[in-house]
Amino acid sequence: MADTDSQPDKLISIQKIHVKDVSFEAPNSPQIFSENWEPQVEVNLSSNTHSMQDSLFEVALTVTVTVKLAETTAYLVEVCQAGIFSISGLSDDEMGSTLGSFCPNLLFPYAREVISDLVIKGGFPPMHLAPVNFDSLYAQHVEQMKIQQAPSTNSIN
C-alpha cells in the first residue's frame, strides 16, 4: 500500500556556477614589490539570495581580501561567485540553512581559486584562503536576527 501522506522529495541541484563580478587592484605597484613582505590580511564575506522562479534561486557569495604592508595597500581583490540552484521539498528552516550555509559552502572553493589566480597574476605571492565554517556563520546570523526581532524589555512610563 502506498503512503499518500509522504513528504515531497527534497531536491537540491546545481544549475550553474559562474563569476558574477571580479575586481583586482594593486594601487601601489610597482613600488610595493620592493617592500619587505609582511602582509596584514583582512577577509570579508557576504552572501545574498535572489529567488528567480518557484524553485530556482541564485546565491551570490562575495569575498573581499585586502592586503596591506603597514598602512600601505598592497592589493585588494573582490570576487562575487554565484550559483543557480534548483531547490524544492524543504521546510522553511531547511531552506534557510541551505541558502545561507550549504550553497555558500559550495561556492567558496570557486571564489578561492579565482582569488588565488588573480593574486598570482598580479605579481604577488600566492594567497591561500583558509576554509570557512559557513554553518557557524549562518547560526550566528540567525541568532543576531532573533535578538534584533525580540521585543524590547525597556519601557518608558
Contacts in CASP RR format, 6 or more apart in sequence:
PFRMAT RR
TARGET T0000
AUTHOR 0000-0000-0000
METHOD contacts of the structure
MODEL  1
MADTDSQPDKLISIQKIHVKDVSFEAPNSPQIFSENWEPQVEVNLSSNTH
SMQDSLFEVALTVTVTVKLAETTAYLVEVCQAGIFSISGLSDDEMGSTLG
SFCPNLLFPYAREVISDLVIKGGFPPMHLAPVNFDSLYAQHVEQMKIQQA
PSTNSIN
7 89 0 8 1.000
8 88 0 8 1.000
8 89 0 8 1.000
9 88 0 8 1.000
9 89 0 8 1.000
10 88 0 8 1.000
10 89 0 8 1.000
10 90 0 8 1.000
10 94 0 8 1.000
11 55 0 8 1.000
11 86 0 8 1.000
11 87 0 8 1.000
11 88 0 8 1.000
11 89 0 8 1.000
12 85 0 8 1.000
12 86 0 8 1.000
12 87 0 8 1.000
12 90 0 8 1.000
12 98 0 8 1.000
12 102 0 8 1.000
13 85 0 8 1.000
13 86 0 8 1.000
13 87 0 8 1.000
14 83 0 8 1.000
14 84 0 8 1.000
14 85 0 8 1.000
14 106 0 8 1.000
15 56 0 8 1.000
15 83 0 8 1.000
15 84 0 8 1.000
15 85 0 8 1.000
15 86 0 8 1.000
16 83 0 8 1.000
16 84 0 8 1.000
17 81 0 8 1.000
17 82 0 8 1.000
17 83 0 8 1.000
17 84 0 8 1.000
17 106 0 8 1.000
17 107 0 8 1.000
17 110 0 8 1.000
18 81 0 8 1.000
18 82 0 8 1.000
18 83 0 8 1.000
18 84 0 8 1.000
19 79 0 8 1.000
19 80 0 8 1.000
19 81 0 8 1.000
19 82 0 8 1.000
19 110 0 8 1.000
19 114 0 8 1.000
20 60 0 8 1.000
20 80 0 8 1.000
20 81 0 8 1.000
20 82 0 8 1.000
21 62 0 8 1.000
21 78 0 8 1.000
21 79 0 8 1.000
21 80 0 8 1.000
22 78 0 8 1.000
22 79 0 8 1.000
22 80 0 8 1.000
22 114 0 8 1.000
22 118 0 8 1.000
23 76 0 8 1.000
23 77 0 8 1.000
23 78 0 8 1.000
23 79 0 8 1.000
24 75 0 8 1.000
24 76 0 8 1.000
24 77 0 8 1.000
24 118 0 8 1.000
24 119 0 8 1.000
24 121 0 8 1.000
24 122 0 8 1.000
25 73 0 8 1.000
25 75 0 8 1.000
25 76 0 8 1.000
25 77 0 8 1.000
26 32 0 8 1.000
26 74 0 8 1.000
26 75 0 8 1.000
26 122 0 8 1.000
26 124 0 8 1.000
27 73 0 8 1.000
27 76 0 8 1.000
28 72 0 8 1.000
28 73 0 8 1.000
28 74 0 8 1.000
29 122 0 8 1.000
32 69 0 8 1.000
32 72 0 8 1.000
32 74 0 8 1.000
33 123 0 8 1.000
35 69 0 8 1.000
35 72 0 8 1.000
35 74 0 8 1.000
36 69 0 8 1.000
37 69 0 8 1.000
37 125 0 8 1.000
38 69 0 8 1.000
39 67 0 8 1.000
39 68 0 8 1.000
39 69 0 8 1.000
39 74 0 8 1.000
40 67 0 8 1.000
40 68 0 8 1.000
40 69 0 8 1.000
40 70 0 8 1.000
41 65 0 8 1.000
41 66 0 8 1.000
41 67 0 8 1.000
41 127 0 8 1.000
42 65 0 8 1.000
42 66 0 8 1.000
42 67 0 8 1.000
42 68 0 8 1.000
43 63 0 8 1.000
43 64 0 8 1.000
43 65 0 8 1.000
43 129 0 8 1.000
44 63 0 8 1.000
44 64 0 8 1.000
44 66 0 8 1.000
45 61 0 8 1.000
45 62 0 8 1.000
45 63 0 8 1.000
45 64 0 8 1.000
45 104 0 8 1.000
45 132 0 8 1.000
45 137 0 8 1.000
46 61 0 8 1.000
46 62 0 8 1.000
47 59 0 8 1.000
47 60 0 8 1.000
47 61 0 8 1.000
47 62 0 8 1.000
47 100 0 8 1.000
47 103 0 8 1.000
47 104 0 8 1.000
48 59 0 8 1.000
48 60 0 8 1.000
49 57 0 8 1.000
49 58 0 8 1.000
49 59 0 8 1.000
49 60 0 8 1.000
49 99 0 8 1.000
49 100 0 8 1.000
49 103 0 8 1.000
50 57 0 8 1.000
50 58 0 8 1.000
50 60 0 8 1.000
51 57 0 8 1.000
52 58 0 8 1.000
52 84 0 8 1.000
54 88 0 8 1.000
55 86 0 8 1.000
55 87 0 8 1.000
55 88 0 8 1.000
56 84 0 8 1.000
56 85 0 8 1.000
56 86 0 8 1.000
56 87 0 8 1.000
57 84 0 8 1.000
57 85 0 8 1.000
57 87 0 8 1.000
57 99 0 8 1.000
57 103 0 8 1.000
58 82 0 8 1.000
58 83 0 8 1.000
58 84 0 8 1.000
58 85 0 8 1.000
59 82 0 8 1.000
59 83 0 8 1.000
59 85 0 8 1.000
59 99 0 8 1.000
59 100 0 8 1.000
59 103 0 8 1.000
59 104 0 8 1.000
59 107 0 8 1.000
60 80 0 8 1.000
60 81 0 8 1.000
60 82 0 8 1.000
60 83 0 8 1.000
61 80 0 8 1.000
61 81 0 8 1.000
61 82 0 8 1.000
61 104 0 8 1.000
61 107 0 8 1.000
61 108 0 8 1.000
61 111 0 8 1.000
62 78 0 8 1.000
62 79 0 8 1.000
62 80 0 8 1.000
62 81 0 8 1.000
63 78 0 8 1.000
63 79 0 8 1.000
63 81 0 8 1.000
63 108 0 8 1.000
63 111 0 8 1.000
63 112 0 8 1.000
63 115 0 8 1.000
63 129 0 8 1.000
64 76 0 8 1.000
64 77 0 8 1.000
64 78 0 8 1.000
65 75 0 8 1.000
65 76 0 8 1.000
65 77 0 8 1.000
65 78 0 8 1.000
65 115 0 8 1.000
65 119 0 8 1.000
65 127 0 8 1.000
65 129 0 8 1.000
66 73 0 8 1.000
66 75 0 8 1.000
66 76 0 8 1.000
67 73 0 8 1.000
67 74 0 8 1.000
67 75 0 8 1.000
67 76 0 8 1.000
67 124 0 8 1.000
67 127 0 8 1.000
68 74 0 8 1.000
74 124 0 8 1.000
75 119 0 8 1.000
75 122 0 8 1.000
75 124 0 8 1.000
77 115 0 8 1.000
77 118 0 8 1.000
77 119 0 8 1.000
77 127 0 8 1.000
79 111 0 8 1.000
79 114 0 8 1.000
79 115 0 8 1.000
79 118 0 8 1.000
81 107 0 8 1.000
81 108 0 8 1.000
81 110 0 8 1.000
81 111 0 8 1.000
81 114 0 8 1.000
82 107 0 8 1.000
83 103 0 8 1.000
83 107 0 8 1.000
85 99 0 8 1.000
85 103 0 8 1.000
87 95 0 8 1.000
87 98 0 8 1.000
87 99 0 8 1.000
90 98 0 8 1.000
96 138 0 8 1.000
97 135 0 8 1.000
97 138 0 8 1.000
100 134 0 8 1.000
100 138 0 8 1.000
100 141 0 8 1.000
101 134 0 8 1.000
101 135 0 8 1.000
101 137 0 8 1.000
101 138 0 8 1.000
102 134 0 8 1.000
104 134 0 8 1.000
105 132 0 8 1.000
105 134 0 8 1.000
105 135 0 8 1.000
108 131 0 8 1.000
108 132 0 8 1.000
108 134 0 8 1.000
112 129 0 8 1.000
115 127 0 8 1.000
115 129 0 8 1.000
116 126 0 8 1.000
116 127 0 8 1.000
116 128 0 8 1.000
116 129 0 8 1.000
119 125 0 8 1.000
119 126 0 8 1.000
119 127 0 8 1.000
120 126 0 8 1.000
END
